[in-house]
Structure formats: structure tokens, C-alpha cells
Amino acid sequence: MNTESVNEEPLFTAVSVSARQLFQLLKCINFAQKAQVRITEEGLRFTVEESRVIHGIAFLEKALFTSYTFSPPVRAQHEDDDGDDTSVFQISLTALLETLSIFGFNEGRDRWTSRDSAYGGVTGSMARGGQDAPFENHTLGTTSVCRLSYAAKGDPLCIVLREAGVTTTCEMVTYEAEDLEEIPLQRDALAQKIIMRSSWLHDAINELASTSPSRLTITASPSAPYFTLSSKGPLGSATVEFSKDQQLLETFHVPNRTVNTYKYSLIRAASRAMAIASKVSIRGDVQGVLSLQFMIEVEDSRLSFVDFRFVPFLPEEGEEDEDEEDEDEADEDDHGE
């Protein structure tokens, strides 16, 4: 029994009438098994990272809940940043997603997945918006409730799902929070800032997959070609270019030409967010750190944001020589002539 649970008032409670929207946002960062959760006055911050080269953040703001209460202990309110933070813990993201979807729902009919896109947002049965499921809440006229609560540090995260008279309670084990260093983005030293429809970025990333690439090179330039995505793999190379037309690139701020390479598999980890978002802000700093911020419209026309950051690819010496081999051979041919 946790000795900190002396006060009967839990540290945190929140109620939502839609487990679907929580599931959809958290699914966007489902590229690792565990997520770090931080409870704040403004909402729940879920952070996932892998090998310190990619991290994803989904913020569930308090407006997504019909009620939201955060009551940190008095001692915690006066702690230093290096102190023991009772509002931060780790949890199995995989188990949380399975719990939120325990009653099932037809993801295909989500309004934000059926957009004007060649790929329709996602693959399979979810790609075309789908038909109304005969047993969904809006069809049956029933309501659902999702209640989250966290009593104190070390206690489980309690999730209560209630739908059509059926109640399910799940207590999820929480783990000690790890020292999680977020990938820094130098906002005062941005080399590029581009805003475009997320579906077009999603389609471009999917087109480049045909070459089975290991790397993705992003080039931004104040002159044509303005914004280019290129890949190279065992099946060949491919390039997708975007013009500066405002219909394509809503915002385009690129003072100087930049070229950065990233692991393709890491960028693909954000494909779920690309598929359901309406817009994406693409930012890169002078160190090559890439930020993809997705604006996602959830139920009741609310806007939520999911952020990804990526560390640029730094090849080993052998790999770097291999990449430059073609250019060197071209230079030799010119000198030979």
C-alpha cells in the first residue's frame, strides 16, 4: 500500500464522453511500448522516445474532458525542478490503447480520416471513411463515459469505461519516471518553416516507400525546386517536389538552402499523425533537428496537436564515402575528359 495515499482525494481525475478521441491522439505516437505521462493543470502530456533520435508528444488538453481535476500535494507545489515529481510516471502505451478500445469502434468512419487525399489517410478498411457501424453509440443513441484517475505516486492509473450499461474497470501499473531528455529545437535559429496540408506530406512519404529506402533527404530552398523529398534504396531512387504555390505550401519561410537526411523508418513513425491531421508545420533548425507539428481536428471541431522531433542522420565514415562515391566518379569522368 502506498503510504502517500493518506489523503483520500486523488491526485488526478478526468472524465471524457469519448474514449475514441483519446485513442486516436495516443495512437499517433504508438511507436514504442512505454510512454511517459506528465499531469499538469492544462492537461495530460504523453511523451514517447526511441534511442534519443525521435520523440513524439501527444497533449490531451483539459478541454477534451467534461471534467478535469488536478490536486498536487502542497509539498510538490514547492519542489525544485530536480525534486521528486509526483505527477510524472511511465505506463504501457500498448496496454492503454487496448484498454481505451476495449468496447471497439469503427475507426474508419472518423471524420478526420476521410480527406481529399490519394491515400485517403490510412490503409485498409480505414482508408475511405467507412460506413456507419450498426452498433456504435451514435447509431444506438447510447452514451459512453471514460474516467481516468491517479491517486498518488506509485498507485495504478485507474480507467473506468462505461457504455450501454456495461462497466469495465482497469487498473494499469505505473512505473517510475525515467530521465527523459527531449530533443531540443532552436526556435531562435530556425533554418526553415513550412506549413502545408498533412495529407500531401503523407502521400509523398508513401510514394517514396516504393524504393524501400533507408534514408530520407529533405531539401528546402528559396529558389526552385523549393521543397523536395528524396529517397534512395535498393530498388532505386525517387524524388517528390513541391512548388511554392500558396495552394500547396501555405507558409514558406526558407532564407537559405538547407539539406538534411533522416532515417526513413523514423519519419514513417509519424505516418499515423500525417494520415489524420489537417495541417503540418515543418520546422528545422540550423543543427538539422526536424520538428513536425500536426494539427488534428477531433470531435466537436476541437483542435489538438501532436509533435514529433527527429535527429538528423549522421553516417559512419564508410557510409559517408559510399554516399559520395557517385559524385567523385562524376568528377573523375569530367577530369578524364
DRENROZA-251538 format. One record per residue (C-alpha): y, x, z. Coordinates in nm, 4 decimals. Example, Ala and Ser with C-alpha at 12.3 -4.5 7.8 and 13.67 -1.06 7.14 Angstrom:
<pts>
PT         v         u         w
PT   -0.4500    1.2300    0.7800
PT   -0.1060    1.3670    0.7140
</pts>
This chain:
<pts>
PT         v         u         w
PT    0.0000    0.0000    0.0000
PT    0.3419    0.1336   -0.0932
PT    0.5490    0.1894    0.2218
PT    0.8672    0.1431    0.0177
PT    0.7849   -0.2242   -0.0375
PT    0.9237   -0.3157    0.3040
PT    1.1934   -0.5329    0.1543
PT    1.0323   -0.8417    0.0043
PT    1.2971   -0.8604   -0.2645
PT    1.1564   -0.6836   -0.5714
PT    1.3442   -0.4031   -0.7357
PT    1.3473   -0.5883   -1.0672
PT    1.2649   -0.9301   -1.2083
PT    1.3320   -1.0779   -1.5511
PT    1.2277   -1.3916   -1.7344
PT    1.2152   -1.4459   -2.1103
PT    1.1165   -1.7551   -2.3070
PT    0.9882   -1.5354   -2.5904
PT    0.7288   -1.2605   -2.5476
PT    0.7392   -1.2286   -2.9276
PT    1.0794   -1.0627   -2.9455
PT    0.9898   -0.8177   -2.6687
PT    0.6678   -0.7350   -2.8538
PT    0.8461   -0.6852   -3.1868
PT    1.1015   -0.4420   -3.0462
PT    0.8491   -0.2387   -2.8453
PT    0.6080   -0.2293   -3.1398
PT    0.8719   -0.0286   -3.3289
PT    0.8211    0.2721   -3.1005
PT    0.4427    0.2450   -3.0733
PT    0.3665    0.5965   -3.1979
PT    0.2462    0.7287   -2.8593
PT    0.0318    0.5804   -2.5848
PT    0.2771    0.6056   -2.2971
PT    0.6415    0.5035   -2.2664
PT    0.8951    0.5950   -2.0032
PT    1.0763    0.2919   -1.8630
PT    1.4194    0.3010   -1.7042
PT    1.5532   -0.0118   -1.5356
PT    1.9322   -0.0443   -1.5426
PT    2.1919   -0.3110   -1.4764
PT    2.2252   -0.3592   -1.8532
PT    1.8585   -0.3852   -1.9443
PT    1.5272   -0.2047   -1.9877
PT    1.5185    0.1265   -2.1723
PT    1.1816    0.2291   -2.3190
PT    1.1536    0.5881   -2.4422
PT    0.8597    0.7398   -2.6309
PT    0.8353    1.1009   -2.7429
PT    0.5862    1.3287   -2.9085
PT    0.5740    1.7079   -2.8873
PT    0.9517    1.7189   -2.8324
PT    1.0113    1.6775   -3.2062
PT    1.0534    1.2990   -3.2198
PT    1.1627    1.0363   -2.9748
PT    1.2133    0.6643   -3.0076
PT    1.4168    0.4367   -2.7817
PT    1.3955    0.0581   -2.7646
PT    1.6553   -0.1052   -2.5425
PT    1.5812   -0.4557   -2.4182
PT    1.9238   -0.5693   -2.3073
PT    1.9558   -0.8292   -2.0348
PT    2.0840   -1.0857   -2.2898
PT    1.7272   -1.1088   -2.4224
PT    1.6237   -1.2641   -2.0912
PT    1.7152   -1.6013   -1.9447
PT    1.7360   -1.4351   -1.6033
PT    1.7620   -1.0682   -1.5115
PT    1.7885   -0.9217   -1.1613
PT    1.8046   -0.5542   -1.0694
PT    1.8344   -0.4749   -0.6972
PT    1.8066   -0.0988   -0.6401
PT    1.7734    0.0239   -0.2814
PT    2.1015    0.1237   -0.1175
PT    1.9862    0.4840   -0.0820
PT    1.9064    0.5003   -0.4542
PT    2.2577    0.3923   -0.5450
PT    2.3976    0.7084   -0.3807
PT    2.1408    0.9580   -0.5036
PT    2.2308    1.2520   -0.7222
PT    2.1013    1.2648   -1.0772
PT    1.8399    1.5177   -0.9601
PT    1.7206    1.2841   -0.6844
PT    1.4141    1.0633   -0.6752
PT    1.4912    0.7737   -0.9092
PT    1.3019    0.4597   -0.8094
PT    1.3901    0.2761   -1.1292
PT    1.2100    0.5132   -1.3684
PT    0.8353    0.5175   -1.4339
PT    0.5798    0.5559   -1.7092
PT    0.3484    0.2899   -1.8415
PT    0.0815    0.2492   -2.1068
PT    0.2708    0.1140   -2.4066
PT   -0.0544    0.0215   -2.5796
PT   -0.1643   -0.1923   -2.2849
PT    0.1793   -0.3512   -2.2547
PT    0.1770   -0.4589   -2.6200
PT   -0.1717   -0.6024   -2.5851
PT   -0.0591   -0.7987   -2.2810
PT    0.2537   -0.9403   -2.4457
PT    0.0462   -1.0623   -2.7398
PT   -0.2420   -1.1984   -2.5329
PT   -0.1749   -1.5593   -2.6411
PT   -0.1406   -1.4467   -3.0013
PT    0.1286   -1.5281   -3.2502
PT    0.1688   -1.5131   -3.6246
PT    0.3824   -1.2037   -3.6806
PT    0.4043   -1.2871   -4.0489
PT    0.6437   -1.5760   -4.0010
PT    0.9085   -1.3740   -3.8180
PT    1.2385   -1.4409   -3.9875
PT    1.3355   -1.0751   -3.9921
PT    1.0263   -0.9600   -4.1858
PT    1.0788   -1.1778   -4.4936
PT    1.3703   -0.9979   -4.6536
PT    1.4754   -0.9159   -5.0039
PT    1.2545   -0.6095   -5.0362
PT    0.9983   -0.4866   -5.2840
PT    0.7610   -0.4277   -4.9946
PT    0.8542   -0.7431   -4.8034
PT    0.8997   -0.5477   -4.4829
PT    0.5398   -0.4729   -4.3864
PT    0.1967   -0.4660   -4.5398
PT   -0.0917   -0.7088   -4.5387
PT   -0.0589   -1.0633   -4.4094
PT    0.2789   -0.9821   -4.2559
PT    0.4444   -0.8860   -4.5823
PT    0.5542   -1.2168   -4.7230
PT    0.6751   -1.4149   -4.4259
PT    0.3538   -1.6176   -4.3997
PT    0.3017   -1.9838   -4.3273
PT    0.3773   -2.1660   -4.0036
PT    0.0777   -2.1304   -3.7758
PT   -0.0550   -2.4747   -3.6698
PT   -0.0931   -2.3710   -3.3058
PT    0.2377   -2.1944   -3.2495
PT    0.4808   -2.3116   -2.9838
PT    0.7453   -2.4404   -3.2238
PT    0.4784   -2.6483   -3.4028
PT    0.3219   -2.7901   -3.0879
PT    0.6541   -2.8476   -2.9143
PT    0.5478   -2.6405   -2.6123
PT    0.7414   -2.3673   -2.4352
PT    0.6344   -2.0236   -2.3180
PT    0.7539   -1.8053   -2.0323
PT    0.7205   -1.4308   -1.9852
PT    0.8076   -1.2991   -1.6389
PT    0.8331   -0.9282   -1.5576
PT    0.8639   -0.7895   -1.2056
PT    0.8549   -0.4484   -1.0396
PT    0.8552   -0.4497   -0.6607
PT    0.9116   -0.0829   -0.5748
PT    0.8337    0.2701   -0.6798
PT    0.4598    0.3206   -0.7266
PT    0.3853   -0.0506   -0.7485
PT    0.2404   -0.2043   -1.0653
PT    0.4512   -0.3771   -1.3261
PT    0.3575   -0.7432   -1.2967
PT    0.3606   -0.9564   -1.6130
PT    0.3103   -1.3316   -1.5958
PT    0.2672   -1.5189   -1.9241
PT    0.2692   -1.8968   -1.9205
PT    0.2084   -2.1114   -2.2266
PT    0.0912   -2.4698   -2.2767
PT   -0.0201   -2.4988   -1.9151
PT   -0.2176   -2.1733   -1.9217
PT   -0.1019   -1.8870   -1.6996
PT   -0.2116   -1.5249   -1.7286
PT   -0.1137   -1.2586   -1.4758
PT   -0.1469   -0.8886   -1.5448
PT   -0.0653   -0.6005   -1.3113
PT   -0.0129   -0.2811   -1.5074
PT   -0.0485    0.0581   -1.3446
PT    0.2729    0.2600   -1.3387
PT    0.2807    0.6393   -1.3438
PT    0.5167    0.9000   -1.2072
PT    0.8019    0.9602   -1.4484
PT    0.7983    1.2939   -1.6293
PT    1.0957    1.5133   -1.7078
PT    1.1826    1.3736   -2.0475
PT    1.4437    1.5672   -2.2397
PT    1.5954    1.3606   -2.5160
PT    1.6654    1.5308   -2.8466
PT    2.0415    1.5959   -2.8423
PT    2.2610    1.4749   -3.1274
PT    2.6012    1.6418   -3.1531
PT    2.8157    1.3352   -3.2164
PT    3.1286    1.5507   -3.2361
PT    2.9689    1.7684   -3.5059
PT    2.8129    1.5206   -3.7467
PT    2.7373    1.6503   -4.0947
PT    2.6628    1.3050   -4.2348
PT    2.6848    0.9371   -4.1511
PT    2.5351    0.6811   -4.3874
PT    2.4773    0.3104   -4.3306
PT    2.2534    0.1160   -4.5674
PT    2.0062   -0.1707   -4.5780
PT    1.6974   -0.0699   -4.3883
PT    1.4630   -0.2264   -4.6437
PT    1.5816    0.0179   -4.9119
PT    1.5084    0.3155   -4.6916
PT    1.1682    0.1651   -4.6111
PT    1.0898    0.1165   -4.9800
PT    1.1958    0.4732   -5.0636
PT    0.9756    0.6218   -4.7887
PT    0.6813    0.4156   -4.9138
PT    0.7349    0.5279   -5.2741
PT    0.7262    0.8926   -5.1677
PT    0.3915    0.8368   -4.9954
PT    0.2181    0.8433   -5.3349
PT    0.2232    1.2248   -5.3343
PT    0.0553    1.2486   -4.9894
PT    0.3465    1.4617   -4.8695
PT    0.3601    1.6669   -4.5522
PT    0.7380    1.7066   -4.5613
PT    1.0418    1.5011   -4.6488
PT    1.3665    1.6616   -4.7617
PT    1.6911    1.4696   -4.7162
PT    1.9904    1.5828   -4.9198
PT    2.3392    1.4374   -4.8800
PT    2.6313    1.5489   -5.0919
PT    2.9927    1.4428   -5.1526
PT    2.9144    1.4602   -5.5268
PT    2.6309    1.3162   -5.7349
PT    2.3468    1.2860   -5.6577
PT    2.4900    1.1588   -5.3324
PT    2.1866    1.0745   -5.1210
PT    1.8402    1.1979   -5.2130
PT    1.4980    1.1766   -5.0528
PT    1.2355    1.4083   -5.1964
PT    0.8793    1.4988   -5.1090
PT    0.6137    1.7398   -5.2234
PT    0.2416    1.7169   -5.1676
PT   -0.0987    1.7986   -5.3158
PT   -0.0623    1.5100   -5.5625
PT    0.2762    1.6211   -5.6937
PT    0.6407    1.5710   -5.6075
PT    0.8710    1.2688   -5.6042
PT    1.2405    1.2001   -5.5602
PT    1.4420    0.8876   -5.4817
PT    1.8171    0.8986   -5.5429
PT    2.0839    0.6584   -5.4168
PT    2.4225    0.6224   -5.5826
PT    2.7444    0.5945   -5.3837
PT    2.7849    0.2296   -5.4800
PT    2.9007    0.0376   -5.1732
PT    2.6369   -0.2248   -5.2511
PT    2.3790    0.0450   -5.1758
PT    2.5499    0.2652   -4.9194
PT    2.7743    0.0530   -4.7006
PT    2.9142    0.3609   -4.5269
PT    2.9056    0.7105   -4.6723
PT    3.0706    0.9967   -4.4869
PT    2.9454    1.3363   -4.6056
PT    3.2130    1.6102   -4.6035
PT    2.9786    1.8842   -4.7268
PT    2.6388    1.9094   -4.8905
PT    2.3517    1.9163   -4.6420
PT    1.9806    1.9742   -4.6983
PT    1.7276    1.9267   -4.4177
PT    1.3496    1.8961   -4.4135
PT    1.1376    1.6957   -4.1697
PT    0.7695    1.6271   -4.1248
PT    0.6919    1.3209   -4.3333
PT    0.4478    1.1850   -4.0746
PT    0.7246    1.1779   -3.8133
PT    0.9607    0.9809   -4.0363
PT    0.6760    0.7403   -4.1110
PT    0.6505    0.6748   -3.7380
PT    0.9732    0.4762   -3.7743
PT    0.8401    0.2629   -4.0604
PT    0.7864   -0.0410   -3.8388
PT    1.1527   -0.0394   -3.7399
PT    1.2530    0.0179   -4.1040
PT    1.0493   -0.2853   -4.2048
PT    1.2042   -0.5385   -3.9679
PT    1.5612   -0.4068   -3.9339
PT    1.8524   -0.5369   -4.1382
PT    2.0547   -0.2131   -4.1404
PT    2.0049    0.1517   -4.0554
PT    2.2583    0.4148   -3.9577
PT    2.1534    0.7601   -4.0775
PT    2.3277    1.0423   -3.8951
PT    2.2689    1.4150   -3.8942
PT    2.4448    1.6911   -3.7035
PT    2.5160    2.0490   -3.8046
PT    2.1890    2.1628   -3.6409
PT    1.9868    1.9304   -3.8639
PT    1.8918    1.6797   -3.5914
PT    1.8386    1.3433   -3.7614
PT    1.9224    1.0097   -3.5987
PT    1.8007    0.6771   -3.7375
PT    1.9505    0.3782   -3.5571
PT    1.8091    0.0419   -3.6630
PT    1.9899   -0.2887   -3.6169
PT    1.7330   -0.5641   -3.5658
PT    1.8087   -0.9343   -3.5561
PT    1.5884   -1.1113   -3.3052
PT    1.5681   -1.4764   -3.2047
PT    1.8878   -1.6798   -3.1626
PT    2.0595   -1.4354   -3.4023
PT    2.0962   -1.1699   -3.1336
PT    2.1178   -0.8068   -3.2377
PT    1.9094   -0.5321   -3.0823
PT    1.8917   -0.1633   -3.1620
PT    1.6066    0.0856   -3.1855
PT    1.6864    0.4566   -3.2104
PT    1.4844    0.7480   -3.3418
PT    1.5711    1.1167   -3.3407
PT    1.3921    1.3942   -3.5240
PT    1.3994    1.7720   -3.5003
PT    1.4187    1.9426   -3.8425
PT    1.1115    2.1184   -3.9770
PT    1.1127    2.4933   -3.9157
PT    0.8443    2.6573   -4.1320
PT    0.6431    2.9606   -4.0361
PT    0.7128    3.2774   -4.2305
PT    0.4156    3.2244   -4.4618
PT    0.5124    2.8655   -4.5298
PT    0.8711    2.9645   -4.5994
PT    0.7586    3.2250   -4.8508
PT    0.5393    2.9663   -5.0201
PT    0.8300    2.7233   -5.0479
PT    1.0487    2.9887   -5.2072
PT    0.7767    3.1118   -5.4450
PT    0.8740    2.8802   -5.7298
PT    1.2401    2.9797   -5.7076
PT    1.1504    3.3506   -5.7016
PT    0.9264    3.3134   -6.0064
PT    1.2043    3.1368   -6.1910
PT    1.4456    3.4191   -6.1071
PT    1.1917    3.6800   -6.2279
PT    1.1491    3.4981   -6.5566
PT    1.5253    3.4997   -6.6077
PT    1.5474    3.8731   -6.5371
PT    1.2490    3.9426   -6.7612
PT    1.4214    3.7757   -7.0487
</pts>
